[in-house]
Amino acid sequence: QVQLVESGGGLVQAGGSLRLSCAVSGRTFSVSRMGWFLQAPGKEREFVAVIWWSGGNTVYADSVKGRFTISRDNAKNMVYLQMNSLKPEDTAVYYCAASGDNSRWNYWGQGTQVTVSS
């Protein structure tokens, strides 16, 4: 099992920044990639960004390219999401996820609320 705990959410004004953190514990050796997802009220959960644990390759949703940066610290078993130039439409619960392969997301955190005021 892999446990994920997010932190760093909060209330910020439009144009501001937040950094989300995800602490990874348990069978971390089984993790091949880490991702961030968001779920806005009344909407489906959607992909934000992914980073491969080995190599550090990244992929972003078009809506966050140039504004968000995903990174990891392998030594600390941490994954981060730096969010800049935040917009009200970024308001959502943000989830950290872990995958042991490239086909599905096996583990999820409890989520952290991000609210961007206009």
Kinemage of the C-alpha trace (Angstrom):
@kinemage 1
@onewidth
@group {chain A} dominant
@subgroup {mainchain}
@vectorlist {calphas} color= white
{ca gln a 1} P 0.000 0.000 0.000
{ca val a 2} L 0.976 3.584 -0.611
{ca gln a 3} L -0.287 6.437 1.526
{ca leu a 4} L -0.597 9.988 0.230
{ca val a 5} L -1.200 13.113 2.296
{ca glu a 6} L -1.714 16.488 0.652
{ca ser a 7} L -1.177 19.882 2.248
{ca gly a 8} L -0.804 23.505 1.251
{ca gly a 9} L -4.265 24.399 0.031
{ca gly a 10} L -6.016 27.586 1.053
{ca leu a 11} L -7.607 30.829 -0.034
{ca val a 12} L -5.715 33.115 -2.396
{ca gln a 13} L -6.567 36.078 -4.582
{ca ala a 14} L -6.533 35.825 -8.349
{ca gly a 15} L -2.992 36.229 -9.649
{ca gly a 16} L -1.516 34.770 -6.495
{ca ser a 17} L 0.436 31.591 -5.880
{ca leu a 18} L 0.195 28.449 -3.780
{ca arg a 19} L 2.389 25.397 -3.424
{ca leu a 20} L 0.755 22.061 -2.752
{ca ser a 21} L 2.714 19.237 -1.186
{ca cys a 22} L 2.099 15.496 -1.207
{ca ala a 23} L 3.865 13.229 1.263
{ca val a 24} L 4.301 9.682 -0.028
{ca ser a 25} L 4.788 6.759 2.338
{ca gly a 26} L 4.478 2.983 2.397
{ca arg a 27} L 5.575 0.900 -0.600
{ca thr a 28} L 7.122 3.858 -2.376
{ca phe a 29} L 9.371 1.554 -4.415
{ca ser a 30} L 6.252 0.425 -6.279
{ca val a 31} L 5.444 3.934 -7.517
{ca ser a 32} L 6.387 4.772 -11.098
{ca arg a 33} L 4.590 8.107 -11.502
{ca met a 34} L 2.815 10.729 -9.413
{ca gly a 35} L 0.038 13.014 -10.467
{ca trp a 36} L -2.159 15.901 -9.435
{ca phe a 37} L -5.853 16.068 -10.245
{ca leu a 38} L -8.562 18.559 -9.432
{ca gln a 39} L -12.288 18.336 -8.906
{ca ala a 40} L -14.400 21.458 -9.044
{ca pro a 41} L -17.889 21.506 -7.482
{ca gly a 42} L -20.351 19.540 -9.573
{ca lys a 43} L -17.706 18.432 -12.060
{ca glu a 44} L -15.700 15.322 -12.824
{ca arg a 45} L -12.195 14.893 -11.484
{ca glu a 46} L -9.701 16.005 -14.097
{ca phe a 47} L -6.010 15.634 -14.763
{ca val a 48} L -3.626 18.491 -13.924
{ca ala a 49} L -0.065 17.173 -14.147
{ca val a 50} L 2.053 14.029 -13.908
{ca ile a 51} L 5.712 13.377 -13.135
{ca trp a 52} L 7.612 10.129 -13.509
{ca trp a 53} L 9.421 9.136 -10.344
{ca ser a 54} L 12.495 8.072 -12.284
{ca gly a 55} L 13.717 10.586 -14.805
{ca gly a 56} L 11.362 13.371 -13.826
{ca asn a 57} L 9.527 13.685 -17.136
{ca thr a 58} L 6.383 15.799 -16.845
{ca val a 59} L 3.110 16.302 -18.678
{ca tyr a 60} L 0.558 19.057 -18.032
{ca ala a 61} L -3.048 19.767 -18.865
{ca asp a 62} L -3.339 22.573 -21.395
{ca ser a 63} L -5.256 24.682 -18.886
{ca val a 64} L -2.271 24.897 -16.514
{ca lys a 65} L 0.708 24.918 -18.878
{ca gly a 66} L 3.025 27.803 -18.117
{ca arg a 67} L 1.366 28.462 -14.751
{ca phe a 68} L 1.769 25.234 -12.748
{ca thr a 69} L 4.917 23.206 -12.138
{ca ile a 70} L 5.026 19.668 -10.778
{ca ser a 71} L 8.214 18.490 -9.093
{ca arg a 72} L 9.413 15.723 -6.821
{ca asp a 73} L 12.008 15.144 -4.153
{ca asn a 74} L 12.851 11.460 -4.279
{ca ala a 75} L 14.961 11.589 -1.121
{ca lys a 76} L 12.086 13.045 0.896
{ca asn a 77} L 9.339 11.125 -0.926
{ca met a 78} L 7.553 14.363 -1.660
{ca val a 79} L 5.736 15.684 -4.711
{ca tyr a 80} L 4.870 19.344 -5.181
{ca leu a 81} L 2.584 21.436 -7.338
{ca gln a 82} L 3.650 25.058 -7.626
{ca met a 83} L 0.667 27.065 -8.829
{ca asn a 84} L 1.236 30.601 -10.106
{ca ser a 85} L -1.043 33.159 -11.740
{ca leu a 86} L -4.033 31.483 -10.152
{ca lys a 87} L -7.472 32.108 -11.600
{ca pro a 88} L -10.928 31.770 -9.999
{ca glu a 89} L -11.568 28.806 -12.302
{ca asp a 90} L -8.686 26.965 -10.609
{ca thr a 91} L -10.871 26.692 -7.511
{ca ala a 92} L -11.241 22.994 -6.701
{ca val a 93} L -10.206 20.190 -4.420
{ca tyr a 94} L -6.759 19.040 -5.516
{ca tyr a 95} L -5.782 15.406 -5.185
{ca cys a 96} L -2.417 13.717 -5.263
{ca ala a 97} L -2.317 10.290 -6.909
{ca ala a 98} L 0.225 7.519 -7.350
{ca ser a 99} L 0.540 4.883 -10.045
{ca gly a 100} L 2.559 1.707 -10.239
{ca asp a 101} L 2.229 1.490 -14.003
{ca asn a 102} L 1.132 3.662 -16.904
{ca ser a 103} L -2.425 2.394 -17.102
{ca arg a 104} L -4.246 3.494 -13.954
{ca trp a 105} L -3.970 5.512 -10.763
{ca asn a 106} L -3.853 3.113 -7.842
{ca tyr a 107} L -3.690 5.411 -4.810
{ca trp a 108} L -5.267 8.744 -3.900
{ca gly a 109} L -4.862 11.286 -1.160
{ca gln a 110} L -7.729 12.868 0.741
{ca gly a 111} L -7.546 16.135 -1.195
{ca thr a 112} L -6.817 19.733 -0.285
{ca gln a 113} L -9.100 22.682 -1.033
{ca val a 114} L -7.834 25.543 -3.180
{ca thr a 115} L -10.046 28.610 -3.447
{ca val a 116} L -9.138 31.521 -5.704
{ca ser a 117} L -11.104 34.713 -5.166
{ca ser a 118} L -11.641 37.291 -7.895
